[in-house]
Amino acid sequence: MSQNPIDSLQQQITGVAHVGYVVADIEAAIENSCRRFGLAPASVRWMGRDDPQALCVFAFIEVGGLEHEYIQAKRSPMLELLGEQPQGAGGINHVAWLVKDMNQSLQILKAQGVKPGYVTPDGPFELPDKFLVYLNPDDCDGHLIELIQLKTPAEESSCL
């Protein structure tokens, strides 16, 4: 008897990586969040903030053991892409799940008719510390879901 594919995917998911929010003004959103949650501005992790070529600016804060990702689109095509999401220019954009094995997770999902999509239609994207892929919202009841596989220290050092 074959294993239920949904059980297999449950075995791949190890936790929530983060919840992503689209914001119109990331500086104001982070300032408000730091004040609201009592966080030091130095605790914010930024990506793309000082890069004039970046399509988006990202800011990460941790509250209650959960990472929150704030996203502000800076240039096309991300301005249009994020604006086309059901929440428009603000609100929860996606949930990111941590998985043990990206390739195995995608094989399980493929068997269920779920494929990569959104900004990663060609499959997983590699960053220095992780692999990530977004799932096609049309295959996920309109929900935007990101899968993340963290790299081992050996994998991270090979990318430097």
Rosetta constraint file for C-alpha pairs under 8 A:
AtomPair CA 3 CA 7 HARMONIC 7.31 0.50
AtomPair CA 3 CA 8 HARMONIC 7.11 0.50
AtomPair CA 4 CA 8 HARMONIC 6.48 0.50
AtomPair CA 5 CA 9 HARMONIC 6.34 0.50
AtomPair CA 5 CA 108 HARMONIC 5.92 0.50
AtomPair CA 5 CA 109 HARMONIC 7.88 0.50
AtomPair CA 5 CA 111 HARMONIC 7.69 0.50
AtomPair CA 5 CA 112 HARMONIC 7.67 0.50
AtomPair CA 6 CA 10 HARMONIC 6.23 0.50
AtomPair CA 6 CA 108 HARMONIC 7.81 0.50
AtomPair CA 7 CA 11 HARMONIC 6.31 0.50
AtomPair CA 8 CA 12 HARMONIC 6.53 0.50
AtomPair CA 8 CA 108 HARMONIC 7.15 0.50
AtomPair CA 9 CA 13 HARMONIC 6.46 0.50
AtomPair CA 9 CA 105 HARMONIC 6.14 0.50
AtomPair CA 9 CA 108 HARMONIC 6.49 0.50
AtomPair CA 9 CA 109 HARMONIC 7.68 0.50
AtomPair CA 12 CA 99 HARMONIC 5.16 0.50
AtomPair CA 12 CA 100 HARMONIC 5.25 0.50
AtomPair CA 12 CA 101 HARMONIC 6.68 0.50
AtomPair CA 12 CA 105 HARMONIC 6.47 0.50
AtomPair CA 13 CA 97 HARMONIC 6.54 0.50
AtomPair CA 13 CA 98 HARMONIC 5.70 0.50
AtomPair CA 13 CA 99 HARMONIC 4.45 0.50
AtomPair CA 13 CA 100 HARMONIC 6.55 0.50
AtomPair CA 14 CA 97 HARMONIC 7.52 0.50
AtomPair CA 14 CA 98 HARMONIC 5.49 0.50
AtomPair CA 14 CA 99 HARMONIC 5.61 0.50
AtomPair CA 14 CA 100 HARMONIC 6.75 0.50
AtomPair CA 15 CA 97 HARMONIC 5.95 0.50
AtomPair CA 15 CA 98 HARMONIC 5.31 0.50
AtomPair CA 15 CA 99 HARMONIC 7.54 0.50
AtomPair CA 16 CA 66 HARMONIC 7.64 0.50
AtomPair CA 16 CA 95 HARMONIC 7.46 0.50
AtomPair CA 16 CA 96 HARMONIC 6.00 0.50
AtomPair CA 16 CA 97 HARMONIC 4.57 0.50
AtomPair CA 16 CA 98 HARMONIC 5.73 0.50
AtomPair CA 17 CA 66 HARMONIC 7.53 0.50
AtomPair CA 17 CA 67 HARMONIC 6.76 0.50
AtomPair CA 17 CA 95 HARMONIC 7.77 0.50
AtomPair CA 17 CA 96 HARMONIC 5.18 0.50
AtomPair CA 17 CA 97 HARMONIC 5.22 0.50
AtomPair CA 17 CA 98 HARMONIC 5.36 0.50
AtomPair CA 17 CA 148 HARMONIC 7.24 0.50
AtomPair CA 18 CA 66 HARMONIC 6.30 0.50
AtomPair CA 18 CA 67 HARMONIC 4.70 0.50
AtomPair CA 18 CA 68 HARMONIC 5.40 0.50
AtomPair CA 18 CA 69 HARMONIC 6.48 0.50
AtomPair CA 18 CA 95 HARMONIC 6.18 0.50
AtomPair CA 18 CA 96 HARMONIC 5.30 0.50
AtomPair CA 18 CA 97 HARMONIC 7.35 0.50
AtomPair CA 19 CA 66 HARMONIC 7.95 0.50
AtomPair CA 19 CA 67 HARMONIC 6.73 0.50
AtomPair CA 19 CA 68 HARMONIC 5.13 0.50
AtomPair CA 19 CA 69 HARMONIC 6.01 0.50
AtomPair CA 19 CA 92 HARMONIC 7.28 0.50
AtomPair CA 19 CA 93 HARMONIC 7.76 0.50
AtomPair CA 19 CA 94 HARMONIC 6.02 0.50
AtomPair CA 19 CA 95 HARMONIC 4.65 0.50
AtomPair CA 19 CA 96 HARMONIC 6.22 0.50
AtomPair CA 20 CA 68 HARMONIC 6.02 0.50
AtomPair CA 20 CA 69 HARMONIC 4.49 0.50
AtomPair CA 20 CA 70 HARMONIC 5.86 0.50
AtomPair CA 20 CA 71 HARMONIC 7.07 0.50
AtomPair CA 20 CA 92 HARMONIC 5.94 0.50
AtomPair CA 20 CA 93 HARMONIC 5.41 0.50
AtomPair CA 20 CA 94 HARMONIC 5.15 0.50
AtomPair CA 20 CA 95 HARMONIC 6.22 0.50
AtomPair CA 20 CA 96 HARMONIC 7.71 0.50
AtomPair CA 21 CA 68 HARMONIC 7.56 0.50
AtomPair CA 21 CA 69 HARMONIC 6.08 0.50
AtomPair CA 21 CA 70 HARMONIC 4.92 0.50
AtomPair CA 21 CA 71 HARMONIC 5.98 0.50
AtomPair CA 21 CA 90 HARMONIC 6.89 0.50
AtomPair CA 21 CA 91 HARMONIC 5.35 0.50
AtomPair CA 21 CA 92 HARMONIC 4.38 0.50
AtomPair CA 21 CA 93 HARMONIC 5.09 0.50
AtomPair CA 21 CA 94 HARMONIC 7.15 0.50
AtomPair CA 22 CA 70 HARMONIC 5.99 0.50
AtomPair CA 22 CA 71 HARMONIC 4.79 0.50
AtomPair CA 22 CA 72 HARMONIC 5.99 0.50
AtomPair CA 22 CA 82 HARMONIC 7.52 0.50
AtomPair CA 22 CA 89 HARMONIC 6.17 0.50
AtomPair CA 22 CA 90 HARMONIC 4.69 0.50
AtomPair CA 22 CA 91 HARMONIC 5.50 0.50
AtomPair CA 22 CA 92 HARMONIC 6.41 0.50
AtomPair CA 22 CA 93 HARMONIC 5.94 0.50
AtomPair CA 23 CA 29 HARMONIC 7.09 0.50
AtomPair CA 23 CA 70 HARMONIC 6.56 0.50
AtomPair CA 23 CA 71 HARMONIC 5.90 0.50
AtomPair CA 23 CA 72 HARMONIC 5.39 0.50
AtomPair CA 23 CA 89 HARMONIC 6.26 0.50
AtomPair CA 23 CA 90 HARMONIC 4.77 0.50
AtomPair CA 23 CA 91 HARMONIC 6.88 0.50
AtomPair CA 24 CA 72 HARMONIC 5.99 0.50
AtomPair CA 24 CA 73 HARMONIC 7.95 0.50
AtomPair CA 24 CA 89 HARMONIC 6.10 0.50
AtomPair CA 24 CA 90 HARMONIC 6.42 0.50
AtomPair CA 25 CA 29 HARMONIC 6.20 0.50
AtomPair CA 25 CA 72 HARMONIC 6.73 0.50
AtomPair CA 26 CA 30 HARMONIC 6.00 0.50
AtomPair CA 26 CA 57 HARMONIC 7.71 0.50
AtomPair CA 26 CA 59 HARMONIC 7.63 0.50
AtomPair CA 26 CA 70 HARMONIC 6.80 0.50
AtomPair CA 26 CA 71 HARMONIC 6.94 0.50
AtomPair CA 26 CA 72 HARMONIC 5.87 0.50
AtomPair CA 27 CA 31 HARMONIC 6.12 0.50
AtomPair CA 28 CA 32 HARMONIC 6.03 0.50
AtomPair CA 29 CA 33 HARMONIC 6.04 0.50
AtomPair CA 29 CA 70 HARMONIC 7.97 0.50
AtomPair CA 30 CA 34 HARMONIC 5.96 0.50
AtomPair CA 30 CA 59 HARMONIC 7.53 0.50
AtomPair CA 30 CA 70 HARMONIC 7.92 0.50
AtomPair CA 31 CA 35 HARMONIC 6.26 0.50
AtomPair CA 31 CA 41 HARMONIC 7.56 0.50
AtomPair CA 32 CA 36 HARMONIC 5.92 0.50
AtomPair CA 33 CA 37 HARMONIC 5.88 0.50
AtomPair CA 33 CA 38 HARMONIC 7.95 0.50
AtomPair CA 33 CA 39 HARMONIC 7.70 0.50
AtomPair CA 34 CA 38 HARMONIC 5.48 0.50
AtomPair CA 34 CA 39 HARMONIC 4.47 0.50
AtomPair CA 34 CA 40 HARMONIC 6.34 0.50
AtomPair CA 34 CA 41 HARMONIC 6.43 0.50
AtomPair CA 35 CA 39 HARMONIC 6.53 0.50
AtomPair CA 37 CA 63 HARMONIC 7.32 0.50
AtomPair CA 39 CA 43 HARMONIC 6.82 0.50
AtomPair CA 40 CA 44 HARMONIC 7.60 0.50
AtomPair CA 43 CA 61 HARMONIC 6.97 0.50
AtomPair CA 44 CA 59 HARMONIC 6.43 0.50
AtomPair CA 44 CA 60 HARMONIC 5.71 0.50
AtomPair CA 44 CA 61 HARMONIC 5.33 0.50
AtomPair CA 45 CA 59 HARMONIC 5.59 0.50
AtomPair CA 45 CA 60 HARMONIC 5.06 0.50
AtomPair CA 45 CA 61 HARMONIC 6.77 0.50
AtomPair CA 46 CA 57 HARMONIC 7.48 0.50
AtomPair CA 46 CA 58 HARMONIC 5.73 0.50
AtomPair CA 46 CA 59 HARMONIC 4.51 0.50
AtomPair CA 46 CA 60 HARMONIC 6.47 0.50
AtomPair CA 47 CA 57 HARMONIC 5.91 0.50
AtomPair CA 47 CA 58 HARMONIC 5.02 0.50
AtomPair CA 47 CA 59 HARMONIC 6.38 0.50
AtomPair CA 48 CA 52 HARMONIC 7.83 0.50
AtomPair CA 48 CA 54 HARMONIC 5.44 0.50
AtomPair CA 48 CA 55 HARMONIC 7.93 0.50
AtomPair CA 48 CA 56 HARMONIC 6.46 0.50
AtomPair CA 48 CA 57 HARMONIC 4.72 0.50
AtomPair CA 48 CA 58 HARMONIC 6.42 0.50
AtomPair CA 49 CA 54 HARMONIC 7.89 0.50
AtomPair CA 49 CA 57 HARMONIC 5.28 0.50
AtomPair CA 49 CA 58 HARMONIC 7.23 0.50
AtomPair CA 54 CA 74 HARMONIC 7.20 0.50
AtomPair CA 54 CA 75 HARMONIC 7.68 0.50
AtomPair CA 55 CA 73 HARMONIC 6.13 0.50
AtomPair CA 55 CA 74 HARMONIC 5.29 0.50
AtomPair CA 55 CA 75 HARMONIC 5.04 0.50
AtomPair CA 55 CA 76 HARMONIC 6.92 0.50
AtomPair CA 55 CA 77 HARMONIC 7.65 0.50
AtomPair CA 55 CA 78 HARMONIC 6.21 0.50
AtomPair CA 56 CA 71 HARMONIC 6.62 0.50
AtomPair CA 56 CA 72 HARMONIC 5.52 0.50
AtomPair CA 56 CA 73 HARMONIC 4.28 0.50
AtomPair CA 56 CA 74 HARMONIC 5.05 0.50
AtomPair CA 56 CA 75 HARMONIC 7.07 0.50
AtomPair CA 56 CA 78 HARMONIC 7.07 0.50
AtomPair CA 57 CA 71 HARMONIC 5.86 0.50
AtomPair CA 57 CA 72 HARMONIC 5.31 0.50
AtomPair CA 57 CA 73 HARMONIC 6.48 0.50
AtomPair CA 57 CA 74 HARMONIC 6.99 0.50
AtomPair CA 58 CA 69 HARMONIC 6.64 0.50
AtomPair CA 58 CA 70 HARMONIC 5.55 0.50
AtomPair CA 58 CA 71 HARMONIC 4.79 0.50
AtomPair CA 58 CA 72 HARMONIC 6.66 0.50
AtomPair CA 59 CA 69 HARMONIC 5.76 0.50
AtomPair CA 59 CA 70 HARMONIC 5.12 0.50
AtomPair CA 59 CA 71 HARMONIC 6.80 0.50
AtomPair CA 60 CA 67 HARMONIC 6.56 0.50
AtomPair CA 60 CA 68 HARMONIC 5.60 0.50
AtomPair CA 60 CA 69 HARMONIC 4.64 0.50
AtomPair CA 60 CA 70 HARMONIC 6.34 0.50
AtomPair CA 61 CA 67 HARMONIC 5.70 0.50
AtomPair CA 61 CA 68 HARMONIC 5.38 0.50
AtomPair CA 61 CA 69 HARMONIC 6.81 0.50
AtomPair CA 62 CA 66 HARMONIC 5.49 0.50
AtomPair CA 62 CA 67 HARMONIC 4.35 0.50
AtomPair CA 62 CA 68 HARMONIC 6.05 0.50
AtomPair CA 63 CA 67 HARMONIC 6.43 0.50
AtomPair CA 63 CA 68 HARMONIC 7.35 0.50
AtomPair CA 73 CA 78 HARMONIC 5.57 0.50
AtomPair CA 73 CA 79 HARMONIC 5.14 0.50
AtomPair CA 73 CA 82 HARMONIC 7.23 0.50
AtomPair CA 74 CA 78 HARMONIC 7.21 0.50
AtomPair CA 74 CA 79 HARMONIC 6.46 0.50
AtomPair CA 75 CA 79 HARMONIC 5.65 0.50
AtomPair CA 76 CA 80 HARMONIC 6.38 0.50
AtomPair CA 77 CA 81 HARMONIC 6.08 0.50
AtomPair CA 78 CA 82 HARMONIC 5.78 0.50
AtomPair CA 79 CA 83 HARMONIC 6.06 0.50
AtomPair CA 80 CA 84 HARMONIC 6.16 0.50
AtomPair CA 81 CA 85 HARMONIC 7.03 0.50
AtomPair CA 82 CA 88 HARMONIC 6.76 0.50
AtomPair CA 82 CA 89 HARMONIC 6.73 0.50
AtomPair CA 83 CA 87 HARMONIC 7.88 0.50
AtomPair CA 83 CA 88 HARMONIC 4.67 0.50
AtomPair CA 83 CA 89 HARMONIC 5.25 0.50
AtomPair CA 84 CA 88 HARMONIC 6.05 0.50
AtomPair CA 85 CA 93 HARMONIC 7.64 0.50
AtomPair CA 87 CA 91 HARMONIC 5.65 0.50
AtomPair CA 87 CA 92 HARMONIC 7.03 0.50
AtomPair CA 87 CA 93 HARMONIC 7.02 0.50
AtomPair CA 93 CA 144 HARMONIC 6.85 0.50
AtomPair CA 94 CA 143 HARMONIC 7.29 0.50
AtomPair CA 94 CA 144 HARMONIC 5.00 0.50
AtomPair CA 94 CA 145 HARMONIC 5.58 0.50
AtomPair CA 94 CA 146 HARMONIC 6.96 0.50
AtomPair CA 95 CA 144 HARMONIC 7.03 0.50
AtomPair CA 95 CA 145 HARMONIC 5.40 0.50
AtomPair CA 95 CA 146 HARMONIC 6.23 0.50
AtomPair CA 96 CA 145 HARMONIC 5.92 0.50
AtomPair CA 96 CA 146 HARMONIC 4.37 0.50
AtomPair CA 96 CA 147 HARMONIC 5.54 0.50
AtomPair CA 96 CA 148 HARMONIC 6.76 0.50
AtomPair CA 97 CA 145 HARMONIC 7.58 0.50
AtomPair CA 97 CA 146 HARMONIC 6.20 0.50
AtomPair CA 97 CA 147 HARMONIC 4.98 0.50
AtomPair CA 97 CA 148 HARMONIC 6.10 0.50
AtomPair CA 98 CA 147 HARMONIC 5.96 0.50
AtomPair CA 98 CA 148 HARMONIC 4.86 0.50
AtomPair CA 98 CA 149 HARMONIC 5.86 0.50
AtomPair CA 98 CA 150 HARMONIC 7.58 0.50
AtomPair CA 99 CA 105 HARMONIC 7.29 0.50
AtomPair CA 99 CA 147 HARMONIC 6.52 0.50
AtomPair CA 99 CA 148 HARMONIC 5.95 0.50
AtomPair CA 99 CA 149 HARMONIC 5.28 0.50
AtomPair CA 100 CA 149 HARMONIC 6.15 0.50
AtomPair CA 101 CA 105 HARMONIC 6.11 0.50
AtomPair CA 101 CA 149 HARMONIC 6.44 0.50
AtomPair CA 102 CA 106 HARMONIC 6.16 0.50
AtomPair CA 102 CA 124 HARMONIC 7.95 0.50
AtomPair CA 102 CA 131 HARMONIC 7.57 0.50
AtomPair CA 102 CA 147 HARMONIC 7.49 0.50
AtomPair CA 102 CA 148 HARMONIC 7.29 0.50
AtomPair CA 102 CA 149 HARMONIC 5.89 0.50
AtomPair CA 103 CA 107 HARMONIC 6.21 0.50
AtomPair CA 104 CA 108 HARMONIC 6.24 0.50
AtomPair CA 105 CA 109 HARMONIC 6.24 0.50
AtomPair CA 106 CA 110 HARMONIC 5.89 0.50
AtomPair CA 106 CA 115 HARMONIC 7.43 0.50
AtomPair CA 107 CA 111 HARMONIC 6.35 0.50
AtomPair CA 108 CA 112 HARMONIC 6.81 0.50
AtomPair CA 109 CA 113 HARMONIC 6.43 0.50
AtomPair CA 109 CA 114 HARMONIC 5.06 0.50
AtomPair CA 109 CA 115 HARMONIC 6.88 0.50
AtomPair CA 110 CA 114 HARMONIC 5.02 0.50
AtomPair CA 110 CA 115 HARMONIC 5.78 0.50
AtomPair CA 113 CA 139 HARMONIC 7.01 0.50
AtomPair CA 114 CA 135 HARMONIC 7.02 0.50
AtomPair CA 114 CA 136 HARMONIC 6.88 0.50
AtomPair CA 114 CA 139 HARMONIC 5.22 0.50
AtomPair CA 114 CA 140 HARMONIC 7.25 0.50
AtomPair CA 115 CA 121 HARMONIC 7.97 0.50
AtomPair CA 115 CA 135 HARMONIC 5.89 0.50
AtomPair CA 115 CA 136 HARMONIC 5.81 0.50
AtomPair CA 115 CA 139 HARMONIC 7.15 0.50
AtomPair CA 116 CA 120 HARMONIC 6.22 0.50
AtomPair CA 116 CA 121 HARMONIC 5.03 0.50
AtomPair CA 116 CA 122 HARMONIC 6.81 0.50
AtomPair CA 116 CA 123 HARMONIC 5.59 0.50
AtomPair CA 116 CA 124 HARMONIC 7.91 0.50
AtomPair CA 116 CA 133 HARMONIC 6.57 0.50
AtomPair CA 116 CA 134 HARMONIC 5.72 0.50
AtomPair CA 116 CA 135 HARMONIC 4.31 0.50
AtomPair CA 116 CA 136 HARMONIC 5.21 0.50
AtomPair CA 117 CA 121 HARMONIC 3.91 0.50
AtomPair CA 117 CA 122 HARMONIC 7.42 0.50
AtomPair CA 117 CA 123 HARMONIC 7.67 0.50
AtomPair CA 117 CA 133 HARMONIC 7.91 0.50
AtomPair CA 117 CA 134 HARMONIC 5.73 0.50
AtomPair CA 117 CA 135 HARMONIC 4.97 0.50
AtomPair CA 117 CA 136 HARMONIC 3.91 0.50
AtomPair CA 117 CA 137 HARMONIC 7.17 0.50
AtomPair CA 118 CA 134 HARMONIC 6.19 0.50
AtomPair CA 118 CA 135 HARMONIC 6.87 0.50
AtomPair CA 118 CA 136 HARMONIC 5.83 0.50
AtomPair CA 118 CA 137 HARMONIC 7.30 0.50
AtomPair CA 119 CA 134 HARMONIC 6.88 0.50
AtomPair CA 120 CA 124 HARMONIC 6.54 0.50
AtomPair CA 120 CA 125 HARMONIC 6.92 0.50
AtomPair CA 120 CA 133 HARMONIC 5.80 0.50
AtomPair CA 120 CA 134 HARMONIC 5.84 0.50
AtomPair CA 120 CA 135 HARMONIC 7.93 0.50
AtomPair CA 121 CA 134 HARMONIC 7.80 0.50
AtomPair CA 121 CA 136 HARMONIC 7.68 0.50
AtomPair CA 123 CA 133 HARMONIC 6.14 0.50
AtomPair CA 124 CA 131 HARMONIC 6.11 0.50
AtomPair CA 124 CA 132 HARMONIC 5.25 0.50
AtomPair CA 124 CA 133 HARMONIC 4.52 0.50
AtomPair CA 124 CA 134 HARMONIC 7.90 0.50
AtomPair CA 125 CA 131 HARMONIC 5.58 0.50
AtomPair CA 125 CA 132 HARMONIC 5.29 0.50
AtomPair CA 125 CA 133 HARMONIC 6.17 0.50
AtomPair CA 126 CA 130 HARMONIC 6.19 0.50
AtomPair CA 126 CA 131 HARMONIC 4.56 0.50
AtomPair CA 126 CA 132 HARMONIC 6.55 0.50
AtomPair CA 127 CA 131 HARMONIC 6.04 0.50
AtomPair CA 127 CA 132 HARMONIC 7.84 0.50
AtomPair CA 128 CA 156 HARMONIC 5.89 0.50
AtomPair CA 128 CA 159 HARMONIC 6.07 0.50
AtomPair CA 128 CA 160 HARMONIC 7.48 0.50
AtomPair CA 129 CA 150 HARMONIC 6.17 0.50
AtomPair CA 129 CA 151 HARMONIC 5.43 0.50
AtomPair CA 129 CA 156 HARMONIC 5.62 0.50
AtomPair CA 130 CA 148 HARMONIC 6.62 0.50
AtomPair CA 130 CA 149 HARMONIC 5.59 0.50
AtomPair CA 130 CA 150 HARMONIC 4.31 0.50
AtomPair CA 130 CA 151 HARMONIC 4.98 0.50
AtomPair CA 131 CA 148 HARMONIC 5.71 0.50
AtomPair CA 131 CA 149 HARMONIC 5.21 0.50
AtomPair CA 131 CA 150 HARMONIC 6.46 0.50
AtomPair CA 131 CA 151 HARMONIC 7.26 0.50
AtomPair CA 132 CA 146 HARMONIC 6.89 0.50
AtomPair CA 132 CA 147 HARMONIC 5.61 0.50
AtomPair CA 132 CA 148 HARMONIC 4.52 0.50
AtomPair CA 132 CA 149 HARMONIC 6.48 0.50
AtomPair CA 133 CA 146 HARMONIC 5.64 0.50
AtomPair CA 133 CA 147 HARMONIC 5.40 0.50
AtomPair CA 133 CA 148 HARMONIC 6.77 0.50
AtomPair CA 134 CA 144 HARMONIC 7.10 0.50
AtomPair CA 134 CA 145 HARMONIC 5.72 0.50
AtomPair CA 134 CA 146 HARMONIC 4.25 0.50
AtomPair CA 134 CA 147 HARMONIC 6.27 0.50
AtomPair CA 135 CA 139 HARMONIC 7.51 0.50
AtomPair CA 135 CA 140 HARMONIC 7.44 0.50
AtomPair CA 135 CA 144 HARMONIC 6.63 0.50
AtomPair CA 135 CA 145 HARMONIC 5.57 0.50
AtomPair CA 135 CA 146 HARMONIC 6.22 0.50
AtomPair CA 135 CA 147 HARMONIC 7.77 0.50
AtomPair CA 136 CA 140 HARMONIC 6.67 0.50
AtomPair CA 136 CA 144 HARMONIC 7.18 0.50
AtomPair CA 136 CA 145 HARMONIC 7.98 0.50
AtomPair CA 137 CA 141 HARMONIC 6.41 0.50
AtomPair CA 137 CA 142 HARMONIC 4.55 0.50
AtomPair CA 137 CA 143 HARMONIC 5.13 0.50
AtomPair CA 137 CA 144 HARMONIC 5.16 0.50
AtomPair CA 137 CA 145 HARMONIC 7.38 0.50
AtomPair CA 138 CA 142 HARMONIC 5.34 0.50
AtomPair CA 138 CA 143 HARMONIC 7.80 0.50
AtomPair CA 140 CA 144 HARMONIC 7.30 0.50
AtomPair CA 140 CA 145 HARMONIC 7.84 0.50
AtomPair CA 151 CA 155 HARMONIC 5.60 0.50
AtomPair CA 151 CA 156 HARMONIC 6.00 0.50
AtomPair CA 152 CA 156 HARMONIC 6.27 0.50
AtomPair CA 153 CA 157 HARMONIC 6.22 0.50
AtomPair CA 154 CA 158 HARMONIC 6.33 0.50
AtomPair CA 155 CA 159 HARMONIC 6.72 0.50
AtomPair CA 156 CA 160 HARMONIC 6.99 0.50
